[in-house]
Amino acid sequence: MYKFAHLADCHLGAQKYPELKELEIKAFKECLDICLEEEVDFIIIAGDLFHSNLPDMGVVKEAVGKLSQVKESGIPVYVNYGSHDFSPNQTSIIDVITESGLLKKLFQGKIVKDESQREKLELNFLVDPKTKIKLTGISGRKMGIDDSYYDILDKTILEEEEGMKIFVFHTSVKFLLPDYLSKMEGIEIKKFPRYFEYYAGGHIHKRVCEDTLSDYGPVTYSGPLFGGYPRDLEMSARGEKRGFYIVELNDENSLNCKNINFIELNLAKYSYIEFHADHKNSHELYEELKTKIKDQSKKGNIENRIVVLKVKGELTGGKTSDINFQEIRKILKESGALHVSINYHGLVSREFTQIRVKGETVEEIEDNLLKENIDNLKISRKELGSTGGKELAGRLLKVIRQNPKPNEKKGEYNNRILKESLAVLGLEDIE
């Protein structure tokens, strides 16, 4: 029986408020302390250890100190880039820490050409010295550009490899996306190599464990240890558990793990307060907000808690600016709130409906802005109007956002982007 930990999306360095920065690094340290207590054989970090590829050095120092303890205990830590800590030229802090020996980077592949001169991505395995488990994976990249790696991945070699295997990824698997991320692009599970004992995922900030797929071991997302975004705080306040997995594998080379245990990190208490503006004007809503907050404070639901306040709906009169959210924040802080997060993006005034929010995620904002602008244009080609034009623009944006592939020269990169852009536009035959 072998035992390992799977964590992801630590996003160290994401938080700017002191109280949240403290919880962010505390979550990471507590996670590794538990790994030490449990005497796991190794640790997998499935991307976004840091929030940027060159984070604040104070945050790095804290993380490195704890990773040094783990190394001294003889537990290896295997890591993949996430979309945040990725660097195409290996200048990420992940590479610096890897050079120190505290981390072992998993994404080790090369682009080759087959007999038909088609590009193939060949991945190498890292073999854990103690358990002999073989690990490999694909790093995350900005805007889902890593999808192109899965399109050319040589799965046959990976599937034919004998022994116990773990695949580490940092991307969105389409059928596992939660409802609130339904607009996010994702890849099909068939693009993953089959016959791995475990699939350790990152990128989706929600705990998922799908263990009913034929030819695949459990496909999992551990979710963040704490969370790097206001939406993460909201989800936590609404009851989403945060933590990581400790997994036990049989040594019988079976696709069924013995145990997948979720280890919850209880770092803070939360309060979620939601208001709907329906049938209220700005004055009525403002007064109701203050009354409800004072009532919650008397019940002990504010003090020493992360308070998430969400206000949405359409006012019957007045403007959203009539509501002094800074005053609301002040009342909550004076009531003893540890931290206050206020979301009123979904609040609109009837008199100013044209100022509606464009969306809460990057994908929603981009999708809505493309649709709105195309609808306002006079386009002679009917098929490019509305949905057709929006989808075409989205595909073109995805192409031109791509970073260079490993070992790809600048001229080759420029020619590839041009070729792919012309193909999207249906102009590949034009010289």
C-alpha positions as CSV (number, residue, x, y, z in Angstrom):
1,M,0.0,0.0,0.0
2,Y,1.4,3.4,-1.0
3,K,0.2,6.8,0.2
4,F,0.5,10.2,-1.4
5,A,-1.0,13.7,-1.1
6,H,-2.6,15.6,-4.0
7,L,-3.1,19.3,-3.7
8,A,-3.5,22.2,-6.2
9,D,-4.3,25.8,-6.7
10,C,-2.6,27.2,-3.6
11,H,-2.2,30.6,-5.4
12,L,0.4,31.8,-2.9
13,G,0.7,35.5,-3.3
14,A,-2.8,36.1,-4.6
15,Q,-4.2,37.8,-1.5
16,K,-3.5,41.5,-0.8
17,Y,-5.3,41.9,2.5
18,P,-3.0,41.0,5.5
19,E,-5.6,38.8,7.2
20,L,-6.1,36.8,4.0
21,K,-2.4,36.6,3.2
22,E,-1.9,35.1,6.6
23,L,-4.6,32.4,6.0
24,E,-3.3,31.7,2.5
25,I,0.2,30.7,3.7
26,K,-1.2,29.1,6.8
27,A,-3.2,26.7,4.6
28,F,-0.1,25.7,2.7
29,K,1.9,25.1,5.9
30,E,-0.9,23.2,7.6
31,C,-1.3,21.0,4.5
32,L,2.3,20.0,4.5
33,D,2.4,19.5,8.3
34,I,-0.4,17.0,7.8
35,C,1.5,15.3,5.0
36,L,4.5,15.0,7.4
37,E,2.3,13.6,10.2
38,E,0.7,11.1,7.8
39,E,4.2,10.1,6.5
40,V,3.0,10.2,2.9
41,D,5.4,8.7,0.3
42,F,5.3,11.7,-1.9
43,I,3.3,14.9,-2.6
44,I,1.8,16.1,-5.9
45,I,1.1,19.8,-6.6
46,A,-1.1,19.9,-9.7
47,G,-0.4,23.5,-10.7
48,D,-0.7,27.1,-9.5
49,L,1.4,26.7,-6.4
50,F,2.0,30.5,-6.8
51,H,-0.4,33.1,-8.2
52,S,2.2,34.4,-10.6
53,N,5.4,33.1,-12.1
54,L,7.4,35.8,-10.2
55,P,5.6,36.3,-6.9
56,D,6.5,38.4,-3.9
57,M,9.8,37.1,-2.4
58,G,8.4,37.2,1.1
59,V,5.7,34.7,0.1
60,V,8.4,32.6,-1.6
61,K,10.6,32.6,1.5
62,E,7.7,31.3,3.6
63,A,6.9,28.5,1.1
64,V,10.5,27.5,0.7
65,G,11.0,27.2,4.4
66,K,8.2,24.7,4.7
67,L,9.2,22.8,1.6
68,S,12.7,22.5,3.1
69,Q,11.2,20.7,6.1
70,V,9.5,18.3,3.7
71,K,12.7,17.6,1.8
72,E,14.6,17.0,5.1
73,S,12.0,14.3,6.0
74,G,12.7,12.5,2.7
75,I,9.3,13.2,1.1
76,P,9.7,14.2,-2.6
77,V,7.3,16.9,-4.0
78,Y,6.3,16.6,-7.7
79,V,4.9,19.7,-9.3
80,N,3.4,20.9,-12.6
81,Y,3.1,24.5,-13.8
82,G,-0.4,25.9,-13.5
83,S,-1.8,28.6,-15.8
84,H,-0.6,31.3,-13.2
85,D,2.9,30.1,-12.5
86,F,3.7,29.0,-16.1
87,S,6.6,30.5,-17.9
88,P,7.4,29.6,-21.5
89,N,11.1,30.5,-21.1
90,Q,11.6,28.8,-17.7
91,T,11.9,32.0,-15.7
92,S,9.1,31.0,-13.3
93,I,9.9,30.8,-9.6
94,I,8.9,27.1,-9.9
95,D,12.0,26.6,-12.0
96,V,14.2,28.4,-9.4
97,I,12.9,26.2,-6.6
98,T,13.2,23.1,-8.8
99,E,16.9,23.9,-9.3
100,S,17.3,23.9,-5.5
101,G,16.0,20.4,-5.3
102,L,12.9,21.2,-3.2
103,L,10.6,20.4,-6.1
104,K,10.7,17.9,-9.0
105,K,9.0,19.2,-12.2
106,L,6.8,16.7,-14.0
107,F,6.2,18.2,-17.4
108,Q,9.1,16.7,-19.4
109,G,8.2,16.3,-23.0
110,K,9.4,16.9,-26.5
111,I,7.7,17.6,-29.9
112,V,8.6,15.1,-32.5
113,K,7.3,14.3,-36.0
114,D,5.9,10.9,-37.0
115,E,6.2,9.2,-40.4
116,S,3.5,11.5,-41.9
117,Q,5.4,14.6,-40.6
118,R,2.7,15.3,-38.1
119,E,3.7,16.7,-34.7
120,K,3.5,14.5,-31.7
121,L,4.1,15.3,-28.0
122,E,6.1,12.6,-26.3
123,L,6.0,12.7,-22.5
124,N,8.6,11.1,-20.2
125,F,7.9,9.5,-16.8
126,L,9.5,10.4,-13.5
127,V,9.8,7.3,-11.3
128,D,9.3,7.8,-7.6
129,P,12.4,6.2,-6.0
130,K,10.6,4.6,-3.0
131,T,7.3,3.4,-4.5
132,K,8.4,3.0,-8.1
133,I,5.1,4.7,-9.1
134,K,5.6,6.5,-12.5
135,L,4.4,10.1,-12.8
136,T,3.9,12.3,-15.8
137,G,1.6,15.1,-16.9
138,I,1.0,18.3,-18.8
139,S,1.3,21.8,-17.4
140,G,-1.3,24.4,-17.5
141,R,-0.9,27.5,-19.7
142,K,-2.7,30.8,-20.0
143,M,-6.2,30.9,-21.6
144,G,-6.4,27.2,-22.0
145,I,-3.6,27.2,-24.7
146,D,-2.4,23.9,-23.2
147,D,-5.3,22.2,-25.0
148,S,-3.0,22.1,-28.1
149,Y,-0.7,19.7,-26.2
150,Y,-3.5,17.3,-25.7
151,D,-4.4,17.4,-29.4
152,I,-0.9,16.1,-30.3
153,L,-0.2,13.9,-27.3
154,D,1.1,10.5,-28.1
155,K,-1.2,8.5,-25.8
156,T,-0.2,5.1,-27.1
157,I,3.3,5.2,-25.5
158,L,1.8,6.3,-22.2
159,E,-0.9,3.7,-22.2
160,E,1.5,0.8,-23.0
161,E,3.9,1.7,-20.2
162,E,3.7,-1.0,-17.5
163,G,3.5,-0.4,-13.8
164,M,1.5,2.0,-11.6
165,K,1.0,5.4,-13.2
166,I,-0.3,8.8,-12.2
167,F,-1.2,11.5,-14.7
168,V,-1.0,15.1,-13.4
169,F,-2.9,17.9,-15.3
170,H,-4.0,21.5,-14.9
171,T,-6.9,22.0,-17.3
172,S,-10.7,21.8,-17.4
173,V,-12.3,18.5,-18.2
174,K,-15.5,19.4,-19.9
175,F,-18.0,17.0,-18.3
176,L,-16.6,17.8,-14.8
177,L,-17.2,21.5,-15.0
178,P,-19.5,22.9,-12.3
179,D,-22.6,24.9,-13.4
180,Y,-21.0,28.3,-12.6
181,L,-18.2,27.5,-15.1
182,S,-20.4,26.2,-17.8
183,K,-19.1,28.8,-20.3
184,M,-15.5,27.9,-19.7
185,E,-13.9,25.8,-22.5
186,G,-12.8,22.3,-21.5
187,I,-11.3,19.3,-23.1
188,E,-12.8,15.8,-23.5
189,I,-11.7,13.1,-21.2
190,K,-10.8,10.9,-24.2
191,K,-7.8,13.2,-24.8
192,F,-6.3,11.8,-21.6
193,P,-4.2,8.7,-21.8
194,R,-6.0,5.6,-20.4
195,Y,-5.0,3.0,-17.8
196,F,-3.6,5.3,-15.2
197,E,-4.2,4.5,-11.5
198,Y,-5.0,8.2,-10.7
199,Y,-5.5,11.5,-12.5
200,A,-4.4,14.4,-10.3
201,G,-6.0,17.7,-11.5
202,G,-5.8,21.4,-10.8
203,H,-7.4,24.5,-12.2
204,I,-11.0,24.0,-11.2
205,H,-11.5,25.6,-7.8
206,K,-14.0,23.0,-6.6
207,R,-13.5,19.5,-5.2
208,V,-14.3,16.7,-7.7
209,C,-13.7,13.0,-7.7
210,E,-15.0,11.0,-10.6
211,D,-14.2,7.3,-10.2
212,T,-16.7,5.5,-12.4
213,L,-15.1,5.9,-15.8
214,S,-14.2,2.8,-17.8
215,D,-10.4,2.5,-18.6
216,Y,-9.6,5.4,-16.3
217,G,-8.7,5.6,-12.7
218,P,-10.2,8.3,-10.5
219,V,-10.2,11.7,-12.2
220,T,-9.9,14.3,-9.4
221,Y,-9.7,18.0,-8.6
222,S,-8.7,18.8,-5.0
223,G,-9.8,22.4,-5.2
224,P,-7.8,25.2,-3.6
225,L,-6.4,25.0,-0.1
226,F,-7.8,28.4,0.7
227,G,-8.6,30.3,-2.5
228,G,-7.3,33.2,-4.5
229,Y,-10.4,34.9,-5.7
230,P,-13.5,36.6,-4.3
231,R,-15.6,33.8,-5.8
232,D,-13.5,31.3,-3.8
233,L,-14.4,33.1,-0.6
234,E,-18.1,33.2,-1.6
235,M,-18.1,29.4,-2.3
236,S,-16.4,28.8,1.0
237,A,-18.9,30.9,2.8
238,R,-21.7,28.9,1.1
239,G,-20.3,25.7,2.5
240,E,-17.7,24.5,0.0
241,K,-15.0,22.5,1.8
242,R,-11.4,23.4,1.2
243,G,-8.4,21.1,1.5
244,F,-6.6,18.3,-0.3
245,Y,-6.5,14.6,-0.9
246,I,-4.5,11.8,0.7
247,V,-4.7,8.8,-1.5
248,E,-3.8,5.2,-0.9
249,L,-3.0,2.9,-3.8
250,N,-2.8,-0.8,-3.9
251,D,0.3,-2.4,-5.3
252,E,-1.8,-4.7,-7.5
253,N,-1.8,-2.4,-10.5
254,S,-5.5,-1.9,-10.3
255,L,-7.4,1.2,-11.6
256,N,-9.3,1.3,-8.3
257,C,-7.6,3.2,-5.5
258,K,-8.0,1.8,-2.1
259,N,-8.9,5.1,-0.4
260,I,-9.2,8.7,-1.5
261,N,-9.6,10.8,1.6
262,F,-10.3,14.5,1.5
263,I,-8.6,16.4,4.3
264,E,-10.5,19.5,5.2
265,L,-8.6,22.6,6.4
266,N,-10.7,24.6,8.8
267,L,-8.8,27.8,8.9
268,A,-11.6,30.4,9.3
269,K,-15.3,30.8,10.0
270,Y,-17.5,32.3,7.3
271,S,-20.8,34.1,7.1
272,Y,-22.7,34.5,3.8
273,I,-25.3,37.2,3.6
274,E,-27.4,37.6,0.4
275,F,-29.8,40.4,-0.5
276,H,-32.2,40.8,-3.5
277,A,-33.1,44.2,-4.6
278,D,-36.4,43.1,-6.2
279,H,-39.3,45.4,-5.3
280,K,-37.1,47.8,-3.4
281,N,-35.7,51.2,-4.3
282,S,-32.1,52.2,-3.4
283,H,-33.1,53.8,-0.1
284,E,-35.1,50.8,1.1
285,L,-32.4,48.4,0.2
286,Y,-29.7,50.5,1.9
287,E,-31.7,50.6,5.2
288,E,-32.5,46.9,5.0
289,L,-28.8,46.1,4.5
290,K,-27.9,48.0,7.7
291,T,-30.7,46.5,9.7
292,K,-29.8,42.9,8.7
293,I,-26.1,43.4,9.4
294,K,-26.8,44.7,12.9
295,D,-29.2,41.7,13.5
296,Q,-26.5,39.2,12.3
297,S,-24.0,40.9,14.6
298,K,-26.2,40.5,17.6
299,K,-26.5,36.7,16.7
300,G,-22.7,36.4,16.7
301,N,-22.5,35.8,13.0
302,I,-20.0,38.6,12.2
303,E,-17.3,38.7,14.8
304,N,-14.0,37.0,13.8
305,R,-15.5,35.7,10.5
306,I,-14.9,36.2,6.9
307,V,-18.2,37.9,5.8
308,V,-19.3,37.6,2.2
309,L,-22.1,40.0,1.3
310,K,-23.8,39.6,-2.1
311,V,-26.4,42.1,-3.4
312,K,-28.1,41.6,-6.7
313,G,-31.3,42.3,-8.6
314,E,-32.9,45.4,-10.1
315,L,-33.9,48.4,-8.1
316,T,-37.4,49.8,-8.6
317,G,-36.0,53.3,-8.2
318,G,-32.8,55.2,-7.4
319,K,-29.3,54.4,-8.4
320,T,-26.8,51.8,-7.3
321,S,-24.5,54.7,-6.2
322,D,-27.1,55.7,-3.7
323,I,-26.0,52.7,-1.6
324,N,-22.8,53.5,0.4
325,F,-21.1,50.2,0.3
326,Q,-18.1,51.7,2.0
327,E,-20.3,52.5,5.0
328,I,-21.7,48.9,4.9
329,R,-18.1,47.6,5.0
330,K,-17.3,49.9,7.9
331,I,-20.3,48.7,9.9
332,L,-19.2,45.1,9.3
333,K,-15.6,45.7,10.3
334,E,-16.7,47.6,13.5
335,S,-18.9,44.6,14.3
336,G,-15.7,42.5,14.4
337,A,-15.5,40.9,11.0
338,L,-12.2,39.4,10.2
339,H,-12.5,40.3,6.5
340,V,-15.4,41.7,4.4
341,S,-16.0,40.8,0.7
342,I,-18.9,42.6,-1.0
343,N,-20.2,41.6,-4.4
344,Y,-22.8,43.9,-6.0
345,H,-21.9,43.3,-9.6
346,G,-25.4,41.8,-10.1
347,L,-27.1,45.0,-8.8
348,V,-28.6,47.3,-11.4
349,S,-30.8,50.3,-11.6
350,R,-33.9,50.3,-13.7
351,E,-33.1,53.7,-15.0
352,F,-29.6,52.6,-16.0
353,T,-30.1,49.0,-17.3
354,Q,-27.5,49.6,-20.1
355,I,-24.8,49.5,-17.4
356,R,-25.4,45.9,-16.6
357,V,-22.5,43.8,-15.5
358,K,-20.8,41.9,-18.3
359,G,-20.1,38.8,-16.3
360,E,-18.3,37.6,-13.3
361,T,-15.6,35.4,-15.0
362,V,-13.2,36.3,-17.7
363,E,-15.0,33.9,-20.1
364,E,-18.4,35.4,-19.4
365,I,-17.1,39.0,-19.8
366,E,-15.4,38.2,-23.1
367,D,-18.3,36.2,-24.4
368,N,-20.8,39.0,-23.6
369,L,-18.6,41.8,-24.9
370,L,-18.1,40.0,-28.2
371,K,-21.8,39.3,-28.6
372,E,-22.8,42.9,-27.7
373,N,-20.3,44.5,-30.1
374,I,-21.1,42.1,-33.0
375,D,-24.8,42.8,-32.6
376,N,-24.1,46.5,-32.9
377,L,-22.2,46.1,-36.2
378,K,-23.6,46.1,-39.7
379,I,-22.2,42.9,-41.2
380,S,-22.9,42.1,-44.8
381,R,-22.3,38.4,-44.4
382,K,-25.2,37.0,-42.5
383,E,-23.3,34.0,-41.2
384,L,-21.0,36.3,-39.3
385,G,-23.7,38.1,-37.4
386,S,-24.5,37.4,-33.8
387,T,-23.6,33.8,-32.7
388,G,-21.5,32.9,-35.8
389,G,-19.3,36.0,-35.6
390,K,-18.9,35.7,-31.8
391,E,-17.7,32.1,-32.1
392,L,-15.3,32.9,-35.0
393,A,-13.8,35.8,-33.0
394,G,-13.4,33.6,-29.9
395,R,-11.6,30.9,-31.9
396,L,-9.3,33.5,-33.5
397,L,-8.5,35.0,-30.1
398,K,-7.6,31.6,-28.7
399,V,-5.1,31.1,-31.6
400,I,-3.3,34.4,-31.4
401,R,-2.9,34.1,-27.6
402,Q,-0.8,31.0,-27.9
403,N,2.7,31.0,-26.4
404,P,5.6,29.4,-28.3
405,K,5.9,25.6,-27.9
406,P,9.0,24.1,-26.2
407,N,12.1,24.7,-28.4
408,E,10.0,26.5,-31.1
409,K,11.9,29.3,-32.8
410,K,10.4,32.8,-33.2
411,G,10.0,32.4,-37.0
412,E,8.4,29.0,-36.7
413,Y,6.1,30.4,-34.0
414,N,5.0,33.4,-36.2
415,N,4.4,31.1,-39.2
416,R,2.4,28.7,-37.1
417,I,0.1,31.4,-35.6
418,L,-0.4,32.9,-39.1
419,K,-1.3,29.5,-40.6
420,E,-3.7,28.6,-37.8
421,S,-5.3,32.1,-37.9
422,L,-5.9,31.8,-41.7
423,A,-7.4,28.3,-41.1
424,V,-9.8,29.7,-38.6
425,L,-10.8,32.4,-41.1
426,G,-11.1,29.9,-43.9
427,L,-8.3,31.6,-45.8
428,E,-5.6,28.9,-45.6
429,D,-5.5,28.6,-49.4
430,I,-4.6,32.3,-49.8
431,E,-0.9,33.0,-50.4
